[in-house]
Amino acid sequence: MYISLSQAELKAYIASQLNVFFPDKYEFKGGDIDQAFSRALERTENCFCYINNSAYSDNQGNTFFSHLHSDQYASFLYYLANSLWDISANKPICDKLIYLNKMLNGFFYSYKGKLPDIFFFTHPIGTVIGNADYSNFLVISQNVTINTGEDKDGKLAPKLGKGLYLAAGAKIIGNEPIGDKVSIGVDVLVYNQKVEDNQVVERTPNGDILIRNRKKRVCKAQQYFNVEIK
């Protein structure tokens, strides 16, 4: 993966940001930090290689990561915090990394949660998502809200299918599952309602919520990825 800074420079850059915003006794250094940093880069590369955008990858198999691309940096900071939590549960640093993501990118997702291996943030400013059961080929826009809960069997909910596209202002509240290849439109609230596979959820001009079968052959999320969502 081509990175806009060397790995040493990127690590120092993150440390400098954390020191400026959170000048406390908890330092961004140590064996667990090094391990989490390497793992986060690996996870970032694996995710970005599937994204159909020239800023992320090309048709030659090259993958790109810029510390000045806010959507990319939001993804990386999540991977870094989540990897660190899995490795050492270094809560002070994990807290600071998530706080940094909120400050810089206006995005919140807990480092304890599990986003899928393949997802795409498209300007996720104002987005707050809970620890739901996510699947690959997830697309999240700005001002998206997803709640956290459990189903009747105590399993993580809601369960969200692969190829889910969430437009600006989309909200999923409740524990009911969302199927595969579902698109939820601008400012649509899905409240405690199951949505089957291959559905489009949109608002009518008078504000009613309409759920219909997808008319196009491919789902909305497909345009963001360079492999078929099966």
ChimeraX attribute file (.defattr): number of C-alpha atoms within 10 A of each C-alpha:
attribute: neighborCount
match mode: 1-to-1
recipient: residues
	/A:1	17
	/A:2	13
	/A:3	14
	/A:4	14
	/A:5	15
	/A:6	10
	/A:7	13
	/A:8	8
	/A:9	11
	/A:10	16
	/A:11	16
	/A:12	15
	/A:13	14
	/A:14	16
	/A:15	14
	/A:16	14
	/A:17	14
	/A:18	20
	/A:19	16
	/A:20	10
	/A:21	12
	/A:22	15
	/A:23	11
	/A:24	10
	/A:25	8
	/A:26	13
	/A:27	14
	/A:28	19
	/A:29	12
	/A:30	8
	/A:31	9
	/A:32	17
	/A:33	21
	/A:34	14
	/A:35	15
	/A:36	21
	/A:37	22
	/A:38	14
	/A:39	18
	/A:40	22
	/A:41	18
	/A:42	13
	/A:43	18
	/A:44	25
	/A:45	21
	/A:46	15
	/A:47	20
	/A:48	25
	/A:49	22
	/A:50	23
	/A:51	23
	/A:52	18
	/A:53	14
	/A:54	11
	/A:55	14
	/A:56	21
	/A:57	21
	/A:58	16
	/A:59	10
	/A:60	6
	/A:61	9
	/A:62	14
	/A:63	22
	/A:64	18
	/A:65	21
	/A:66	17
	/A:67	16
	/A:68	10
	/A:69	12
	/A:70	18
	/A:71	18
	/A:72	21
	/A:73	18
	/A:74	25
	/A:75	22
	/A:76	22
	/A:77	22
	/A:78	26
	/A:79	24
	/A:80	25
	/A:81	28
	/A:82	25
	/A:83	24
	/A:84	26
	/A:85	20
	/A:86	13
	/A:87	14
	/A:88	14
	/A:89	16
	/A:90	15
	/A:91	13
	/A:92	13
	/A:93	20
	/A:94	23
	/A:95	15
	/A:96	19
	/A:97	23
	/A:98	21
	/A:99	21
	/A:100	21
	/A:101	22
	/A:102	18
	/A:103	12
	/A:104	12
	/A:105	18
	/A:106	18
	/A:107	25
	/A:108	22
	/A:109	20
	/A:110	18
	/A:111	24
	/A:112	16
	/A:113	16
	/A:114	17
	/A:115	22
	/A:116	14
	/A:117	17
	/A:118	21
	/A:119	25
	/A:120	24
	/A:121	17
	/A:122	17
	/A:123	19
	/A:124	23
	/A:125	21
	/A:126	18
	/A:127	24
	/A:128	19
	/A:129	20
	/A:130	19
	/A:131	20
	/A:132	21
	/A:133	20
	/A:134	22
	/A:135	19
	/A:136	19
	/A:137	28
	/A:138	25
	/A:139	23
	/A:140	24
	/A:141	21
	/A:142	21
	/A:143	22
	/A:144	24
	/A:145	21
	/A:146	19
	/A:147	16
	/A:148	16
	/A:149	20
	/A:150	17
	/A:151	14
	/A:152	9
	/A:153	7
	/A:154	8
	/A:155	13
	/A:156	16
	/A:157	22
	/A:158	26
	/A:159	20
	/A:160	23
	/A:161	21
	/A:162	24
	/A:163	29
	/A:164	28
	/A:165	25
	/A:166	28
	/A:167	22
	/A:168	23
	/A:169	19
	/A:170	25
	/A:171	24
	/A:172	25
	/A:173	16
	/A:174	19
	/A:175	23
	/A:176	20
	/A:177	19
	/A:178	25
	/A:179	19
	/A:180	23
	/A:181	26
	/A:182	26
	/A:183	27
	/A:184	26
	/A:185	19
	/A:186	19
	/A:187	17
	/A:188	23
	/A:189	20
	/A:190	21
	/A:191	12
	/A:192	13
	/A:193	14
	/A:194	15
	/A:195	22
	/A:196	17
	/A:197	18
	/A:198	21
	/A:199	20
	/A:200	21
	/A:201	22
	/A:202	22
	/A:203	16
	/A:204	10
	/A:205	7
	/A:206	6
	/A:207	10
	/A:208	10
	/A:209	15
	/A:210	11
	/A:211	16
	/A:212	13
	/A:213	12
	/A:214	17
	/A:215	10
	/A:216	8
	/A:217	7
	/A:218	13
	/A:219	20
	/A:220	20
	/A:221	22
	/A:222	21
	/A:223	13
	/A:224	19
	/A:225	21
	/A:226	15
	/A:227	13
	/A:228	11
	/A:229	15
	/A:230	8
